[in-house]
Amino acid sequence: MSLALNASWAAPLQSQWNFTAASCVQYSAFLSFLLSGDIEKVDNFYRTVPVGTAMDFMRTMVPDDWTPQPSDKDLFLWYDAFASGNASWTDATQDSVFGITFEECGSTICPYLNWNGDADLSGIGMMITYYIAAIFSTIYYIVLTPELCAAYGRSLPWVSKTTRSRYGTCIAGFRESLQGTLDATLLFAISMLVAAVTRYVQIHLHPDKTYSLYGLMDSVFLSAFSIFPCFILQSLSHELRRRRVRLFMWLLVLIFAIVVDVEYNKYFLDVFSSEDKLEATLGTEQEFGQFVWLALCQSIPLMDSLETTLKVGHGLMVANCSWWVYYVVAGLGGRRWRPAIEAKAGKLWKWWESARLWLRVGNGLLCLAVMWTFLGLFTVYRADIAKKAAGTDNDSEWSFGQVLTLVTWIPIFVDLTVFYIYGAKEGHAGKMPSKYKVVDNTQEMIGGHVSYQPTFGDEKNAVRNDSLEQDRPDSSNFISRQDSWLED
């Protein structure tokens, strides 16, 4: 029978309620208050819904041909009967409301889920930082690849001598600031990886708390992205300046990257591996609303593309571990072992010598492609989220940490400017105490070795600094007379 609320109006039975996709907005607004918290902890979510939202929802339930149509007072009393416990929804009613909202309304519910985003990793300041890192590494690759070829006694046919001469000062600025830029990008990558590890560690330390699935995902994608500018710049570096320190920094990158990948596969992907694990997670660690977002609001094709790019990126990271092992071997005595290796390998060693240049150039180009694919896909993914969140996404807001992250790139701009204006010699001299003197080491005998860095057009006399037989501390043409053999 109908619920009698007053003498003039009786509410329809729940079996008579009107359920249509035309009321998606009202359904979504109403259910969002249930989905915004832990579903297992909500005692009476009716009381959390604003009066206007509740009345709009109840009005859609009244059949069009129901007479008389309810007044606002009637709707309020009708809703209050459910809120006070005098009436309750049947299972069929709940299934109808949830079914229409999730199956027919699609992304209509997305703006009502109060999706907060992740300003710490995908805020506007952080996105600018990612683009700065990507643009810098791309410019360095374009400018310094011809010089890398010159160091191997090769030249690029489309780079004329006139071009080399005209832009020599600009190229020198990039060459001399390369090591500092590589250090900065390595520190940036390590900080991104540590941030990702910290997020997953919190799950183990506090399993009863709620964590953002979006935050767990983008920490993996963006920390992986941050490694590729380092790969690109390293492919251009003639020498590992401060070799042991640089190798240790790369070791940290490799270790943290492995930890992040293991945690991502163990926790995040494992949640979706079975129905039981998903159910357990729904009731404990995660908000049910987050899964509704992932199911209805997130672009599955974009997520699949990011997953594929992540797998390709991880494969490329594994391949790049080989050069790290190569330099470790060189640091442990490669110069002593080289004659024996060269004699035993024979033609294979000569092939390796000639192929190494193109491996470095090709590796840098491949890393460029993966890096921009990562960044492009994530930019589109972030824009898609912002559109569906309709203003509730906090990624467009600035935070104190984002400003600090941007400031860390200022020294690179300063280095480039100083080397461009004052030249390499004065640029290096300005960084050193007055008791040290910077001298041109282009063709100067030091310790029995000829330390020679070719300029464009001097490819025939080039001595490469990445050979196992070379063990010099710096790839610069300019060194300190008093500190020429201090590597660390």
ROMITI-633498 format. One line per 2 residues: number of its first residue (from 1); for each residue x negated, y, z of C-alpha. Coordinates in steps of 0.2 Angstrom, whole numbers. Layout:
N
NUM) X,Y,Z  ...;
% end
This chain:
488
1) 0,0,0  -5,18,-2;
3) -14,27,12  -1,40,18;
5) -11,56,22  4,68,25;
7) 22,69,21  20,76,3;
9) 6,65,-4  0,47,-4;
11) -17,42,-10  -17,28,-24;
13) -23,11,-20  -42,7,-23;
15) -36,-5,-37  -28,10,-45;
17) -43,22,-44  -48,29,-61;
19) -66,24,-66  -72,32,-82;
21) -89,37,-90  -81,55,-92;
23) -84,57,-73  -103,53,-73;
25) -108,70,-66  -97,68,-51;
27) -102,50,-48  -120,54,-50;
29) -119,69,-38  -110,59,-25;
31) -121,43,-25  -137,53,-25;
33) -134,56,-7  -134,37,-4;
35) -149,35,-15  -160,49,-8;
37) -164,39,8  -168,21,13;
39) -152,11,9  -155,0,24;
41) -155,14,37  -140,24,31;
43) -126,22,44  -113,33,37;
45) -118,42,21  -101,50,19;
47) -105,63,32  -121,68,23;
49) -111,73,7  -107,91,5;
51) -88,94,5  -87,101,-13;
53) -97,86,-20  -85,74,-10;
55) -69,82,-16  -75,83,-34;
57) -79,64,-33  -62,60,-25;
59) -52,70,-37  -60,59,-52;
61) -53,44,-43  -35,50,-44;
63) -26,43,-60  -21,56,-73;
65) -3,50,-72  -2,50,-53;
67) 11,61,-45  10,73,-37;
69) -8,78,-40  -17,81,-24;
71) -21,98,-17  -39,102,-10;
73) -32,99,8  -26,82,2;
75) -42,77,-5  -52,82,10;
77) -40,72,22  -42,57,10;
79) -61,58,10  -61,61,29;
81) -52,44,31  -67,35,24;
83) -79,46,33  -71,43,50;
85) -69,24,47  -50,24,45;
87) -52,17,27  -66,8,18;
89) -71,4,1  -68,-14,-6;
91) -82,-23,-15  -73,-21,-31;
93) -73,-2,-29  -92,-1,-25;
95) -96,-12,-40  -86,-1,-51;
97) -93,15,-45  -111,9,-45;
99) -109,-1,-61  -102,14,-71;
101) -115,26,-64  -130,14,-68;
103) -124,6,-84  -114,19,-93;
105) -120,36,-86  -139,33,-90;
107) -150,47,-86  -136,58,-79;
109) -140,54,-62  -158,59,-64;
111) -157,78,-59  -148,73,-43;
113) -161,61,-36  -172,76,-30;
115) -187,69,-39  -202,78,-31;
117) -216,73,-43  -234,73,-37;
119) -241,91,-37  -258,85,-29;
121) -262,75,-45  -250,81,-59;
123) -247,99,-54  -250,113,-66;
125) -267,117,-59  -272,99,-60;
127) -267,97,-78  -277,113,-82;
129) -292,104,-74  -290,88,-84;
131) -289,98,-100  -305,108,-95;
133) -314,92,-92  -308,85,-109;
135) -311,101,-119  -329,103,-111;
137) -334,85,-115  -327,86,-133;
139) -337,102,-136  -353,95,-129;
141) -350,79,-140  -348,90,-156;
143) -362,101,-152  -375,89,-146;
145) -372,74,-157  -383,81,-171;
147) -397,84,-158  -395,66,-152;
149) -398,60,-169  -413,71,-171;
151) -420,63,-156  -419,46,-165;
153) -427,53,-181  -410,54,-190;
155) -400,68,-196  -382,71,-200;
157) -380,76,-219  -366,88,-215;
159) -376,98,-203  -387,109,-214;
161) -404,117,-208  -396,134,-210;
163) -382,129,-197  -395,122,-186;
165) -405,138,-186  -390,150,-184;
167) -383,141,-169  -399,136,-161;
169) -396,147,-146  -379,141,-143;
171) -384,123,-145  -399,126,-132;
173) -386,132,-120  -376,116,-121;
175) -392,105,-121  -399,113,-105;
177) -383,113,-96  -378,95,-100;
179) -386,87,-84  -377,99,-73;
181) -360,96,-82  -363,78,-81;
183) -366,79,-62  -350,89,-60;
185) -339,77,-70  -346,62,-60;
187) -342,70,-44  -324,74,-51;
189) -322,56,-56  -328,50,-39;
191) -316,61,-30  -301,56,-41;
193) -305,37,-38  -307,40,-19;
195) -290,49,-19  -282,34,-28;
197) -290,22,-16  -284,32,-1;
199) -266,31,-7  -266,12,-8;
201) -276,10,8  -262,20,17;
203) -250,6,11  -260,-7,21;
205) -262,4,36  -244,10,37;
207) -233,-3,28  -217,3,37;
209) -218,21,29  -211,26,12;
211) -223,29,-3  -220,37,-19;
213) -221,25,-33  -224,39,-46;
215) -239,44,-35  -246,27,-35;
217) -244,25,-53  -252,42,-59;
219) -266,40,-46  -272,25,-56;
221) -269,33,-74  -277,49,-70;
223) -292,42,-60  -296,31,-75;
225) -294,46,-86  -307,55,-76;
227) -321,43,-80  -321,45,-99;
229) -328,63,-99  -342,56,-89;
231) -345,42,-102  -345,55,-116;
233) -358,66,-108  -369,51,-103;
235) -369,45,-121  -377,62,-125;
237) -390,62,-111  -408,58,-117;
239) -413,54,-99  -406,50,-82;
241) -412,65,-73  -414,61,-55;
243) -413,43,-61  -409,34,-44;
245) -397,47,-38  -388,47,-55;
247) -387,28,-55  -380,28,-38;
249) -366,40,-43  -362,28,-57;
251) -362,14,-45  -349,23,-34;
253) -338,26,-50  -339,7,-54;
255) -335,1,-37  -321,13,-34;
257) -314,9,-51  -314,-9,-48;
259) -305,-6,-31  -292,4,-39;
261) -288,-8,-52  -287,-23,-39;
263) -275,-13,-28  -264,-8,-43;
265) -262,-26,-49  -261,-33,-31;
267) -248,-21,-25  -239,-10,-38;
269) -237,-23,-52  -235,-37,-40;
271) -219,-29,-33  -211,-32,-50;
273) -217,-50,-52  -202,-58,-44;
275) -185,-54,-38  -189,-59,-20;
277) -203,-47,-19  -193,-33,-27;
279) -179,-36,-14  -191,-35,1;
281) -199,-19,-5  -182,-11,-8;
283) -177,-14,10  -193,-9,18;
285) -207,1,10  -199,10,-4;
287) -184,21,-6  -170,13,-17;
289) -168,29,-26  -186,28,-33;
291) -181,11,-41  -166,19,-48;
293) -177,33,-56  -189,20,-63;
295) -174,10,-70  -164,24,-77;
297) -175,40,-79  -192,34,-83;
299) -196,32,-102  -200,14,-104;
301) -209,16,-121  -220,30,-113;
303) -224,19,-98  -229,4,-110;
305) -240,15,-120  -249,21,-104;
307) -251,3,-98  -258,-2,-115;
309) -270,13,-114  -275,9,-96;
311) -280,-9,-102  -290,-3,-116;
313) -298,10,-105  -303,-4,-92;
315) -310,-14,-106  -321,0,-112;
317) -326,3,-94  -332,-15,-93;
319) -342,-13,-110  -350,3,-103;
321) -357,-6,-88  -370,-14,-99;
323) -379,2,-101  -379,5,-82;
325) -387,-13,-80  -400,-7,-94;
327) -405,8,-84  -406,-2,-68;
329) -418,-14,-77  -428,1,-84;
331) -429,8,-66  -435,-8,-59;
333) -450,-9,-71  -444,-9,-89;
335) -460,-1,-95  -470,-15,-89;
337) -459,-28,-96  -456,-20,-113;
339) -472,-27,-122  -467,-45,-118;
341) -449,-42,-123  -453,-34,-139;
343) -465,-47,-144  -453,-61,-140;
345) -438,-53,-148  -447,-48,-164;
347) -435,-42,-177  -421,-42,-165;
349) -429,-28,-155  -432,-18,-170;
351) -414,-20,-175  -409,-15,-157;
353) -420,1,-158  -411,7,-174;
355) -394,2,-169  -395,10,-152;
357) -391,28,-159  -375,22,-167;
359) -370,13,-152  -371,29,-142;
361) -363,39,-155  -349,27,-158;
363) -346,24,-139  -345,43,-136;
365) -332,44,-151  -322,29,-144;
367) -322,37,-127  -316,53,-134;
369) -301,44,-143  -296,35,-127;
371) -298,51,-116  -287,61,-127;
373) -274,47,-129  -274,46,-110;
375) -271,64,-108  -259,66,-122;
377) -248,52,-116  -248,58,-98;
379) -244,76,-104  -229,69,-114;
381) -224,58,-99  -225,72,-87;
383) -214,84,-98  -201,70,-100;
385) -200,69,-81  -199,87,-79;
387) -185,88,-92  -175,74,-83;
389) -178,80,-66  -170,97,-71;
391) -179,109,-59  -181,97,-44;
393) -199,92,-49  -212,100,-39;
395) -226,97,-52  -223,115,-59;
397) -228,122,-42  -246,128,-37;
399) -255,122,-22  -270,127,-12;
401) -279,111,-18  -276,114,-36;
403) -284,131,-35  -299,124,-26;
405) -301,111,-40  -301,124,-54;
407) -314,134,-45  -326,119,-45;
409) -328,121,-64  -334,139,-63;
411) -353,134,-61  -352,126,-78;
413) -346,142,-86  -360,151,-77;
415) -373,139,-83  -368,140,-101;
417) -367,159,-101  -384,161,-92;
419) -393,149,-104  -385,157,-119;
421) -389,175,-114  -407,172,-106;
423) -412,156,-115  -418,140,-108;
425) -434,145,-99  -426,160,-90;
427) -411,150,-86  -421,136,-77;
429) -432,149,-69  -417,158,-61;
431) -412,142,-52  -430,139,-44;
433) -439,147,-29  -452,160,-34;
435) -466,149,-30  -462,138,-44;
437) -466,142,-62  -456,136,-77;
439) -467,132,-92  -463,126,-110;
441) -467,107,-111  -463,105,-129;
443) -480,97,-133  -490,97,-117;
445) -500,82,-110  -494,78,-93;
447) -500,63,-84  -506,55,-100;
449) -489,56,-108  -483,67,-122;
451) -467,74,-117  -459,80,-133;
453) -441,86,-136  -437,88,-154;
455) -428,103,-161  -417,102,-177;
457) -429,98,-191  -442,90,-181;
459) -435,72,-182  -451,64,-188;
461) -461,68,-172  -447,64,-160;
463) -450,54,-145  -434,47,-137;
465) -432,49,-118  -420,34,-116;
467) -433,21,-121  -438,8,-108;
469) -456,14,-109  -452,32,-104;
471) -451,36,-86  -450,55,-85;
473) -439,64,-73  -430,77,-84;
475) -425,78,-102  -427,97,-103;
477) -441,105,-113  -445,115,-98;
479) -452,108,-82  -459,115,-65;
481) -478,114,-65  -478,110,-46;
483) -465,97,-46  -466,88,-63;
485) -465,70,-56  -453,71,-42;
487) -438,61,-48  -427,61,-33;
% end
